[in-house]
Amino acid sequence: INTPHPMSDEHFIVSHSVVLADGKFLSRKVFTPKDQPVSDHTLPAGYSGKVTVTSTCNLHDFWVKTITV
């Protein structure tokens, strides 16, 4: 996951989260203002279906994207 967003002490991406189609939480990556908002998440072996990803900003709420793999 890559969120093209500025990263400063005042304004930054806090985390990326991944949830599978059945609502099962898969993983979360938390960032500091010094990090780049890029994360890798490993799906279960053989998984196919929807994956929902969120990107949370400390000032502007969050974005949601659902993809099918």
mmCIF file of the N, C-alpha and C atoms, coordinates in Angstrom:
data_MODEL
# 
_entry.id   MODEL 
# 
loop_
_atom_site.group_PDB 
_atom_site.id 
_atom_site.type_symbol 
_atom_site.label_atom_id 
_atom_site.label_alt_id 
_atom_site.label_comp_id 
_atom_site.label_asym_id 
_atom_site.label_entity_id 
_atom_site.label_seq_id 
_atom_site.pdbx_PDB_ins_code 
_atom_site.Cartn_x 
_atom_site.Cartn_y 
_atom_site.Cartn_z 
_atom_site.occupancy 
_atom_site.B_iso_or_equiv 
_atom_site.pdbx_formal_charge 
_atom_site.auth_seq_id 
_atom_site.auth_comp_id 
_atom_site.auth_asym_id 
_atom_site.auth_atom_id 
_atom_site.pdbx_PDB_model_num 
ATOM 1   N N  . ILE A 1 1  ? 0.857   -1.163  0.000  1.00 0.00 ? 1  ILE A N  1 
ATOM 2   C CA . ILE A 1 1  ? 0.000   0.000   0.000  1.00 0.00 ? 1  ILE A CA 1 
ATOM 3   C C  . ILE A 1 1  ? 0.901   1.223   0.000  1.00 0.00 ? 1  ILE A C  1 
ATOM 4   N N  . ASN A 1 2  ? 0.564   2.178   -0.830 1.00 0.00 ? 2  ASN A N  1 
ATOM 5   C CA . ASN A 1 2  ? 1.322   3.421   -0.894 1.00 0.00 ? 2  ASN A CA 1 
ATOM 6   C C  . ASN A 1 2  ? 0.324   4.566   -0.896 1.00 0.00 ? 2  ASN A C  1 
ATOM 7   N N  . THR A 1 3  ? 0.392   5.433   0.095  1.00 0.00 ? 3  THR A N  1 
ATOM 8   C CA . THR A 1 3  ? -0.479  6.597   0.151  1.00 0.00 ? 3  THR A CA 1 
ATOM 9   C C  . THR A 1 3  ? 0.342   7.826   -0.208 1.00 0.00 ? 3  THR A C  1 
ATOM 10  N N  . PRO A 1 4  ? 0.092   8.415   -1.376 1.00 0.00 ? 4  PRO A N  1 
ATOM 11  C CA . PRO A 1 4  ? 0.835   9.624   -1.751 1.00 0.00 ? 4  PRO A CA 1 
ATOM 12  C C  . PRO A 1 4  ? 0.331   10.811  -0.919 1.00 0.00 ? 4  PRO A C  1 
ATOM 13  N N  . HIS A 1 5  ? 1.052   11.096  0.140  1.00 0.00 ? 5  HIS A N  1 
ATOM 14  C CA . HIS A 1 5  ? 0.595   12.077  1.125  1.00 0.00 ? 5  HIS A CA 1 
ATOM 15  C C  . HIS A 1 5  ? 1.819   12.667  1.805  1.00 0.00 ? 5  HIS A C  1 
ATOM 16  N N  . PRO A 1 6  ? 1.821   13.961  2.102  1.00 0.00 ? 6  PRO A N  1 
ATOM 17  C CA . PRO A 1 6  ? 2.959   14.540  2.824  1.00 0.00 ? 6  PRO A CA 1 
ATOM 18  C C  . PRO A 1 6  ? 3.080   13.954  4.225  1.00 0.00 ? 6  PRO A C  1 
ATOM 19  N N  . MET A 1 7  ? 4.306   13.934  4.712  1.00 0.00 ? 7  MET A N  1 
ATOM 20  C CA . MET A 1 7  ? 4.570   13.429  6.058  1.00 0.00 ? 7  MET A CA 1 
ATOM 21  C C  . MET A 1 7  ? 5.363   14.497  6.822  1.00 0.00 ? 7  MET A C  1 
ATOM 22  N N  . SER A 1 8  ? 4.686   15.136  7.767  1.00 0.00 ? 8  SER A N  1 
ATOM 23  C CA . SER A 1 8  ? 5.345   16.122  8.630  1.00 0.00 ? 8  SER A CA 1 
ATOM 24  C C  . SER A 1 8  ? 4.848   15.907  10.049 1.00 0.00 ? 8  SER A C  1 
ATOM 25  N N  . ASP A 1 9  ? 5.495   16.539  10.995 1.00 0.00 ? 9  ASP A N  1 
ATOM 26  C CA . ASP A 1 9  ? 5.083   16.379  12.393 1.00 0.00 ? 9  ASP A CA 1 
ATOM 27  C C  . ASP A 1 9  ? 3.635   16.813  12.610 1.00 0.00 ? 9  ASP A C  1 
ATOM 28  N N  . GLU A 1 10 ? 3.172   17.780  11.839 1.00 0.00 ? 10 GLU A N  1 
ATOM 29  C CA . GLU A 1 10 ? 1.827   18.308  12.013 1.00 0.00 ? 10 GLU A CA 1 
ATOM 30  C C  . GLU A 1 10 ? 0.770   17.547  11.220 1.00 0.00 ? 10 GLU A C  1 
ATOM 31  N N  . HIS A 1 11 ? 1.171   16.852  10.152 1.00 0.00 ? 11 HIS A N  1 
ATOM 32  C CA . HIS A 1 11 ? 0.204   16.279  9.210  1.00 0.00 ? 11 HIS A CA 1 
ATOM 33  C C  . HIS A 1 11 ? 0.826   15.036  8.567  1.00 0.00 ? 11 HIS A C  1 
ATOM 34  N N  . PHE A 1 12 ? 0.265   13.860  8.896  1.00 0.00 ? 12 PHE A N  1 
ATOM 35  C CA . PHE A 1 12 ? 0.884   12.623  8.389  1.00 0.00 ? 12 PHE A CA 1 
ATOM 36  C C  . PHE A 1 12 ? -0.103  11.469  8.366  1.00 0.00 ? 12 PHE A C  1 
ATOM 37  N N  . ILE A 1 13 ? 0.254   10.424  7.634  1.00 0.00 ? 13 ILE A N  1 
ATOM 38  C CA . ILE A 1 13 ? -0.514  9.189   7.611  1.00 0.00 ? 13 ILE A CA 1 
ATOM 39  C C  . ILE A 1 13 ? -0.161  8.404   8.875  1.00 0.00 ? 13 ILE A C  1 
ATOM 40  N N  . VAL A 1 14 ? -1.173  8.049   9.639  1.00 0.00 ? 14 VAL A N  1 
ATOM 41  C CA . VAL A 1 14 ? -0.991  7.348   10.910 1.00 0.00 ? 14 VAL A CA 1 
ATOM 42  C C  . VAL A 1 14 ? -0.847  5.843   10.692 1.00 0.00 ? 14 VAL A C  1 
ATOM 43  N N  . SER A 1 15 ? -1.662  5.284   9.769  1.00 0.00 ? 15 SER A N  1 
ATOM 44  C CA . SER A 1 15 ? -1.624  3.835   9.595  1.00 0.00 ? 15 SER A CA 1 
ATOM 45  C C  . SER A 1 15 ? -2.289  3.391   8.300  1.00 0.00 ? 15 SER A C  1 
ATOM 46  N N  . HIS A 1 16 ? -1.966  2.159   7.920  1.00 0.00 ? 16 HIS A N  1 
ATOM 47  C CA . HIS A 1 16 ? -2.661  1.393   6.885  1.00 0.00 ? 16 HIS A CA 1 
ATOM 48  C C  . HIS A 1 16 ? -3.223  0.160   7.573  1.00 0.00 ? 16 HIS A C  1 
ATOM 49  N N  . SER A 1 17 ? -4.463  -0.210  7.252  1.00 0.00 ? 17 SER A N  1 
ATOM 50  C CA . SER A 1 17 ? -5.068  -1.441  7.774  1.00 0.00 ? 17 SER A CA 1 
ATOM 51  C C  . SER A 1 17 ? -5.662  -2.233  6.627  1.00 0.00 ? 17 SER A C  1 
ATOM 52  N N  . VAL A 1 18 ? -5.678  -3.564  6.799  1.00 0.00 ? 18 VAL A N  1 
ATOM 53  C CA . VAL A 1 18 ? -6.207  -4.465  5.775  1.00 0.00 ? 18 VAL A CA 1 
ATOM 54  C C  . VAL A 1 18 ? -7.215  -5.409  6.425  1.00 0.00 ? 18 VAL A C  1 
ATOM 55  N N  . VAL A 1 19 ? -8.393  -5.527  5.776  1.00 0.00 ? 19 VAL A N  1 
ATOM 56  C CA . VAL A 1 19 ? -9.460  -6.405  6.245  1.00 0.00 ? 19 VAL A CA 1 
ATOM 57  C C  . VAL A 1 19 ? -9.901  -7.278  5.082  1.00 0.00 ? 19 VAL A C  1 
ATOM 58  N N  . LEU A 1 20 ? -10.094 -8.572  5.352  1.00 0.00 ? 20 LEU A N  1 
ATOM 59  C CA . LEU A 1 20 ? -10.515 -9.517  4.317  1.00 0.00 ? 20 LEU A CA 1 
ATOM 60  C C  . LEU A 1 20 ? -12.034 -9.484  4.135  1.00 0.00 ? 20 LEU A C  1 
ATOM 61  N N  . ALA A 1 21 ? -12.523 -10.159 3.099  1.00 0.00 ? 21 ALA A N  1 
ATOM 62  C CA . ALA A 1 21 ? -13.937 -10.118 2.715  1.00 0.00 ? 21 ALA A CA 1 
ATOM 63  C C  . ALA A 1 21 ? -14.884 -10.511 3.836  1.00 0.00 ? 21 ALA A C  1 
ATOM 64  N N  . ASP A 1 22 ? -14.504 -11.451 4.674  1.00 0.00 ? 22 ASP A N  1 
ATOM 65  C CA . ASP A 1 22 ? -15.393 -11.904 5.744  1.00 0.00 ? 22 ASP A CA 1 
ATOM 66  C C  . ASP A 1 22 ? -15.337 -11.000 6.980  1.00 0.00 ? 22 ASP A C  1 
ATOM 67  N N  . GLY A 1 23 ? -14.663 -9.852  6.853  1.00 0.00 ? 23 GLY A N  1 
ATOM 68  C CA . GLY A 1 23 ? -14.536 -8.924  7.962  1.00 0.00 ? 23 GLY A CA 1 
ATOM 69  C C  . GLY A 1 23 ? -13.372 -9.212  8.880  1.00 0.00 ? 23 GLY A C  1 
ATOM 70  N N  . LYS A 1 24 ? -12.585 -10.230 8.546  1.00 0.00 ? 24 LYS A N  1 
ATOM 71  C CA . LYS A 1 24 ? -11.440 -10.597 9.378  1.00 0.00 ? 24 LYS A CA 1 
ATOM 72  C C  . LYS A 1 24 ? -10.315 -9.580  9.205  1.00 0.00 ? 24 LYS A C  1 
ATOM 73  N N  . PHE A 1 25 ? -9.878  -9.014  10.333 1.00 0.00 ? 25 PHE A N  1 
ATOM 74  C CA . PHE A 1 25 ? -8.741  -8.099  10.337 1.00 0.00 ? 25 PHE A CA 1 
ATOM 75  C C  . PHE A 1 25 ? -7.490  -8.879  9.979  1.00 0.00 ? 25 PHE A C  1 
ATOM 76  N N  . LEU A 1 26 ? -6.720  -8.391  9.003  1.00 0.00 ? 26 LEU A N  1 
ATOM 77  C CA . LEU A 1 26 ? -5.497  -9.073  8.588  1.00 0.00 ? 26 LEU A CA 1 
ATOM 78  C C  . LEU A 1 26 ? -4.269  -8.452  9.241  1.00 0.00 ? 26 LEU A C  1 
ATOM 79  N N  . SER A 1 27 ? -4.070  -7.145  9.046  1.00 0.00 ? 27 SER A N  1 
ATOM 80  C CA . SER A 1 27 ? -2.869  -6.521  9.596  1.00 0.00 ? 27 SER A CA 1 
ATOM 81  C C  . SER A 1 27 ? -2.975  -5.001  9.558  1.00 0.00 ? 27 SER A C  1 
ATOM 82  N N  . ARG A 1 28 ? -2.067  -4.373  10.306 1.00 0.00 ? 28 ARG A N  1 
ATOM 83  C CA . ARG A 1 28 ? -2.005  -2.915  10.369 1.00 0.00 ? 28 ARG A CA 1 
ATOM 84  C C  . ARG A 1 28 ? -0.551  -2.503  10.462 1.00 0.00 ? 28 ARG A C  1 
ATOM 85  N N  . LYS A 1 29 ? -0.210  -1.444  9.758  1.00 0.00 ? 29 LYS A N  1 
ATOM 86  C CA . LYS A 1 29 ? 1.124   -0.848  9.837  1.00 0.00 ? 29 LYS A CA 1 
ATOM 87  C C  . LYS A 1 29 ? 0.937   0.571   10.350 1.00 0.00 ? 29 LYS A C  1 
ATOM 88  N N  . VAL A 1 30 ? 1.637   0.920   11.430 1.00 0.00 ? 30 VAL A N  1 
ATOM 89  C CA . VAL A 1 30 ? 1.550   2.240   12.037 1.00 0.00 ? 30 VAL A CA 1 
ATOM 90  C C  . VAL A 1 30 ? 2.787   3.041   11.646 1.00 0.00 ? 30 VAL A C  1 
ATOM 91  N N  . PHE A 1 31 ? 2.583   4.323   11.356 1.00 0.00 ? 31 PHE A N  1 
ATOM 92  C CA . PHE A 1 31 ? 3.676   5.196   10.913 1.00 0.00 ? 31 PHE A CA 1 
ATOM 93  C C  . PHE A 1 31 ? 3.931   6.325   11.897 1.00 0.00 ? 31 PHE A C  1 
ATOM 94  N N  . THR A 1 32 ? 5.138   6.825   11.866 1.00 0.00 ? 32 THR A N  1 
ATOM 95  C CA . THR A 1 32 ? 5.488   8.072   12.541 1.00 0.00 ? 32 THR A CA 1 
ATOM 96  C C  . THR A 1 32 ? 5.632   9.133   11.448 1.00 0.00 ? 32 THR A C  1 
ATOM 97  N N  . PRO A 1 33 ? 5.688   10.401  11.806 1.00 0.00 ? 33 PRO A N  1 
ATOM 98  C CA . PRO A 1 33 ? 5.863   11.440  10.787 1.00 0.00 ? 33 PRO A CA 1 
ATOM 99  C C  . PRO A 1 33 ? 7.170   11.306  9.997  1.00 0.00 ? 33 PRO A C  1 
ATOM 100 N N  . LYS A 1 34 ? 8.110   10.581  10.532 1.00 0.00 ? 34 LYS A N  1 
ATOM 101 C CA . LYS A 1 34 ? 9.406   10.396  9.855  1.00 0.00 ? 34 LYS A CA 1 
ATOM 102 C C  . LYS A 1 34 ? 9.380   9.287   8.805  1.00 0.00 ? 34 LYS A C  1 
ATOM 103 N N  . ASP A 1 35 ? 8.350   8.427   8.826  1.00 0.00 ? 35 ASP A N  1 
ATOM 104 C CA . ASP A 1 35 ? 8.240   7.290   7.905  1.00 0.00 ? 35 ASP A CA 1 
ATOM 105 C C  . ASP A 1 35 ? 7.661   7.715   6.568  1.00 0.00 ? 35 ASP A C  1 
ATOM 106 N N  . GLN A 1 36 ? 7.841   6.855   5.571  1.00 0.00 ? 36 GLN A N  1 
ATOM 107 C CA . GLN A 1 36 ? 7.116   6.974   4.316  1.00 0.00 ? 36 GLN A CA 1 
ATOM 108 C C  . GLN A 1 36 ? 5.846   6.139   4.453  1.00 0.00 ? 36 GLN A C  1 
ATOM 109 N N  . PRO A 1 37 ? 4.696   6.590   3.950  1.00 0.00 ? 37 PRO A N  1 
ATOM 110 C CA . PRO A 1 37 ? 3.448   5.851   4.106  1.00 0.00 ? 37 PRO A CA 1 
ATOM 111 C C  . PRO A 1 37 ? 3.320   4.710   3.084  1.00 0.00 ? 37 PRO A C  1 
ATOM 112 N N  . VAL A 1 38 ? 4.185   3.715   3.254  1.00 0.00 ? 38 VAL A N  1 
ATOM 113 C CA . VAL A 1 38 ? 4.231   2.545   2.376  1.00 0.00 ? 38 VAL A CA 1 
ATOM 114 C C  . VAL A 1 38 ? 4.257   1.312   3.264  1.00 0.00 ? 38 VAL A C  1 
ATOM 115 N N  . SER A 1 39 ? 3.412   0.308   2.938  1.00 0.00 ? 39 SER A N  1 
ATOM 116 C CA . SER A 1 39 ? 3.393   -0.902  3.754  1.00 0.00 ? 39 SER A CA 1 
ATOM 117 C C  . SER A 1 39 ? 3.126   -2.134  2.891  1.00 0.00 ? 39 SER A C  1 
ATOM 118 N N  . ASP A 1 40 ? 3.595   -3.280  3.363  1.00 0.00 ? 40 ASP A N  1 
ATOM 119 C CA . ASP A 1 40 ? 3.359   -4.576  2.727  1.00 0.00 ? 40 ASP A CA 1 
ATOM 120 C C  . ASP A 1 40 ? 2.532   -5.435  3.675  1.00 0.00 ? 40 ASP A C  1 
ATOM 121 N N  . HIS A 1 41 ? 1.595   -6.181  3.111  1.00 0.00 ? 41 HIS A N  1 
ATOM 122 C CA . HIS A 1 41 ? 0.723   -7.054  3.891  1.00 0.00 ? 41 HIS A CA 1 
ATOM 123 C C  . HIS A 1 41 ? 0.599   -8.369  3.130  1.00 0.00 ? 41 HIS A C  1 
ATOM 124 N N  . THR A 1 42 ? 0.781   -9.481  3.805  1.00 0.00 ? 42 THR A N  1 
ATOM 125 C CA . THR A 1 42 ? 0.744   -10.792 3.164  1.00 0.00 ? 42 THR A CA 1 
ATOM 126 C C  . THR A 1 42 ? -0.630  -11.421 3.346  1.00 0.00 ? 42 THR A C  1 
ATOM 127 N N  . LEU A 1 43 ? -1.271  -11.730 2.221  1.00 0.00 ? 43 LEU A N  1 
ATOM 128 C CA . LEU A 1 43 ? -2.576  -12.393 2.268  1.00 0.00 ? 43 LEU A CA 1 
ATOM 129 C C  . LEU A 1 43 ? -2.394  -13.864 2.608  1.00 0.00 ? 43 LEU A C  1 
ATOM 130 N N  . PRO A 1 44 ? -3.407  -14.497 3.186  1.00 0.00 ? 44 PRO A N  1 
ATOM 131 C CA . PRO A 1 44 ? -3.318  -15.934 3.460  1.00 0.00 ? 44 PRO A CA 1 
ATOM 132 C C  . PRO A 1 44 ? -3.095  -16.718 2.158  1.00 0.00 ? 44 PRO A C  1 
ATOM 133 N N  . ALA A 1 45 ? -2.382  -17.802 2.247  1.00 0.00 ? 45 ALA A N  1 
ATOM 134 C CA . ALA A 1 45 ? -2.101  -18.634 1.068  1.00 0.00 ? 45 ALA A CA 1 
ATOM 135 C C  . ALA A 1 45 ? -3.401  -19.031 0.382  1.00 0.00 ? 45 ALA A C  1 
ATOM 136 N N  . GLY A 1 46 ? -3.460  -18.839 -0.916 1.00 0.00 ? 46 GLY A N  1 
ATOM 137 C CA . GLY A 1 46 ? -4.616  -19.229 -1.694 1.00 0.00 ? 46 GLY A CA 1 
ATOM 138 C C  . GLY A 1 46 ? -5.816  -18.307 -1.583 1.00 0.00 ? 46 GLY A C  1 
ATOM 139 N N  . TYR A 1 47 ? -5.679  -17.200 -0.885 1.00 0.00 ? 47 TYR A N  1 
ATOM 140 C CA . TYR A 1 47 ? -6.817  -16.299 -0.687 1.00 0.00 ? 47 TYR A CA 1 
ATOM 141 C C  . TYR A 1 47 ? -7.254  -15.683 -2.008 1.00 0.00 ? 47 TYR A C  1 
ATOM 142 N N  . SER A 1 48 ? -8.561  -15.666 -2.223 1.00 0.00 ? 48 SER A N  1 
ATOM 143 C CA . SER A 1 48 ? -9.138  -14.895 -3.321 1.00 0.00 ? 48 SER A CA 1 
ATOM 144 C C  . SER A 1 48 ? -10.428 -14.279 -2.809 1.00 0.00 ? 48 SER A C  1 
ATOM 145 N N  . GLY A 1 49 ? -10.692 -13.086 -3.240 1.00 0.00 ? 49 GLY A N  1 
ATOM 146 C CA . GLY A 1 49 ? -11.878 -12.371 -2.788 1.00 0.00 ? 49 GLY A CA 1 
ATOM 147 C C  . GLY A 1 49 ? -11.560 -10.911 -2.576 1.00 0.00 ? 49 GLY A C  1 
ATOM 148 N N  . LYS A 1 50 ? -12.458 -10.225 -1.873 1.00 0.00 ? 50 LYS A N  1 
ATOM 149 C CA . LYS A 1 50 ? -12.276 -8.795  -1.632 1.00 0.00 ? 50 LYS A CA 1 
ATOM 150 C C  . LYS A 1 50 ? -11.307 -8.544  -0.493 1.00 0.00 ? 50 LYS A C  1 
ATOM 151 N N  . VAL A 1 51 ? -10.572 -7.450  -0.641 1.00 0.00 ? 51 VAL A N  1 
ATOM 152 C CA . VAL A 1 51 ? -9.650  -6.961  0.381  1.00 0.00 ? 51 VAL A CA 1 
ATOM 153 C C  . VAL A 1 51 ? -9.942  -5.473  0.528  1.00 0.00 ? 51 VAL A C  1 
ATOM 154 N N  . THR A 1 52 ? -10.183 -5.034  1.764  1.00 0.00 ? 52 THR A N  1 
ATOM 155 C CA . THR A 1 52 ? -10.438 -3.615  2.008  1.00 0.00 ? 52 THR A CA 1 
ATOM 156 C C  . THR A 1 52 ? -9.247  -3.026  2.746  1.00 0.00 ? 52 THR A C  1 
ATOM 157 N N  . VAL A 1 53 ? -8.776  -1.908  2.223  1.00 0.00 ? 53 VAL A N  1 
ATOM 158 C CA . VAL A 1 53 ? -7.599  -1.233  2.769  1.00 0.00 ? 53 VAL A CA 1 
ATOM 159 C C  . VAL A 1 53 ? -8.011  0.162   3.230  1.00 0.00 ? 53 VAL A C  1 
ATOM 160 N N  . THR A 1 54 ? -7.545  0.562   4.403  1.00 0.00 ? 54 THR A N  1 
ATOM 161 C CA . THR A 1 54 ? -7.770  1.935   4.862  1.00 0.00 ? 54 THR A CA 1 
ATOM 162 C C  . THR A 1 54 ? -6.436  2.624   5.094  1.00 0.00 ? 54 THR A C  1 
ATOM 163 N N  . SER A 1 55 ? -6.440  3.908   4.844  1.00 0.00 ? 55 SER A N  1 
ATOM 164 C CA . SER A 1 55 ? -5.287  4.762   5.095  1.00 0.00 ? 55 SER A CA 1 
ATOM 165 C C  . SER A 1 55 ? -5.794  5.905   5.961  1.00 0.00 ? 55 SER A C  1 
ATOM 166 N N  . THR A 1 56 ? -5.204  6.060   7.141  1.00 0.00 ? 56 THR A N  1 
ATOM 167 C CA . THR A 1 56 ? -5.703  7.035   8.107  1.00 0.00 ? 56 THR A CA 1 
ATOM 168 C C  . THR A 1 56 ? -4.743  8.213   8.247  1.00 0.00 ? 56 THR A C  1 
ATOM 169 N N  . CYS A 1 57 ? -5.283  9.413   8.118  1.00 0.00 ? 57 CYS A N  1 
ATOM 170 C CA . CYS A 1 57 ? -4.516  10.657  8.271  1.00 0.00 ? 57 CYS A CA 1 
ATOM 171 C C  . CYS A 1 57 ? -4.840  11.258  9.636  1.00 0.00 ? 57 CYS A C  1 
ATOM 172 N N  . ASN A 1 58 ? -3.865  11.877  10.267 1.00 0.00 ? 58 ASN A N  1 
ATOM 173 C CA . ASN A 1 58 ? -4.110  12.456  11.584 1.00 0.00 ? 58 ASN A CA 1 
ATOM 174 C C  . ASN A 1 58 ? -4.999  13.708  11.536 1.00 0.00 ? 58 ASN A C  1 
ATOM 175 N N  . LEU A 1 59 ? -5.186  14.313  10.364 1.00 0.00 ? 59 LEU A N  1 
ATOM 176 C CA . LEU A 1 59 ? -6.020  15.512  10.258 1.00 0.00 ? 59 LEU A CA 1 
ATOM 177 C C  . LEU A 1 59 ? -7.288  15.333  9.428  1.00 0.00 ? 59 LEU A C  1 
ATOM 178 N N  . HIS A 1 60 ? -7.258  14.418  8.461  1.00 0.00 ? 60 HIS A N  1 
ATOM 179 C CA . HIS A 1 60 ? -8.347  14.353  7.483  1.00 0.00 ? 60 HIS A CA 1 
ATOM 180 C C  . HIS A 1 60 ? -9.081  13.022  7.460  1.00 0.00 ? 60 HIS A C  1 
ATOM 181 N N  . ASP A 1 61 ? -9.226  12.363  8.575  1.00 0.00 ? 61 ASP A N  1 
ATOM 182 C CA . ASP A 1 61 ? -10.007 11.137  8.625  1.00 0.00 ? 61 ASP A CA 1 
ATOM 183 C C  . ASP A 1 61 ? -9.290  10.014  7.885  1.00 0.00 ? 61 ASP A C  1 
ATOM 184 N N  . PHE A 1 62 ? -10.022 9.213   7.080  1.00 0.00 ? 62 PHE A N  1 
ATOM 185 C CA . PHE A 1 62 ? -9.366  8.094   6.404  1.00 0.00 ? 62 PHE A CA 1 
ATOM 186 C C  . PHE A 1 62 ? -9.983  7.839   5.037  1.00 0.00 ? 62 PHE A C  1 
ATOM 187 N N  . TRP A 1 63 ? -9.210  7.090   4.214  1.00 0.00 ? 63 TRP A N  1 
ATOM 188 C CA . TRP A 1 63 ? -9.632  6.698   2.880  1.00 0.00 ? 63 TRP A CA 1 
ATOM 189 C C  . TRP A 1 63 ? -9.808  5.199   2.859  1.00 0.00 ? 63 TRP A C  1 
ATOM 190 N N  . VAL A 1 64 ? -10.758 4.722   2.066  1.00 0.00 ? 64 VAL A N  1 
ATOM 191 C CA . VAL A 1 64 ? -11.044 3.290   1.952  1.00 0.00 ? 64 VAL A CA 1 
ATOM 192 C C  . VAL A 1 64 ? -10.976 2.900   0.484  1.00 0.00 ? 64 VAL A C  1 
ATOM 193 N N  . LYS A 1 65 ? -10.341 1.764   0.240  1.00 0.00 ? 65 LYS A N  1 
ATOM 194 C CA . LYS A 1 65 ? -10.268 1.195   -1.117 1.00 0.00 ? 65 LYS A CA 1 
ATOM 195 C C  . LYS A 1 65 ? -10.521 -0.295  -0.992 1.00 0.00 ? 65 LYS A C  1 
ATOM 196 N N  . THR A 1 66 ? -11.417 -0.817  -1.824 1.00 0.00 ? 66 THR A N  1 
ATOM 197 C CA . THR A 1 66 ? -11.668 -2.255  -1.854 1.00 0.00 ? 66 THR A CA 1 
ATOM 198 C C  . THR A 1 66 ? -11.246 -2.786  -3.212 1.00 0.00 ? 66 THR A C  1 
ATOM 199 N N  . ILE A 1 67 ? -10.459 -3.862  -3.184 1.00 0.00 ? 67 ILE A N  1 
ATOM 200 C CA . ILE A 1 67 ? -10.007 -4.505  -4.415 1.00 0.00 ? 67 ILE A CA 1 
ATOM 201 C C  . ILE A 1 67 ? -10.394 -5.982  -4.346 1.00 0.00 ? 67 ILE A C  1 
ATOM 202 N N  . THR A 1 68 ? -10.384 -6.634  -5.488 1.00 0.00 ? 68 THR A N  1 
ATOM 203 C CA . THR A 1 68 ? -10.620 -8.071  -5.541 1.00 0.00 ? 68 THR A CA 1 
ATOM 204 C C  . THR A 1 68 ? -9.361  -8.739  -6.061 1.00 0.00 ? 68 THR A C  1 
ATOM 205 N N  . VAL A 1 69 ? -8.915  -9.764  -5.343 1.00 0.00 ? 69 VAL A N  1 
ATOM 206 C CA . VAL A 1 69 ? -7.710  -10.509 -5.757 1.00 0.00 ? 69 VAL A CA 1 
ATOM 207 C C  . VAL A 1 69 ? -8.095  -11.936 -6.106 1.00 0.00 ? 69 VAL A C  1 
# 
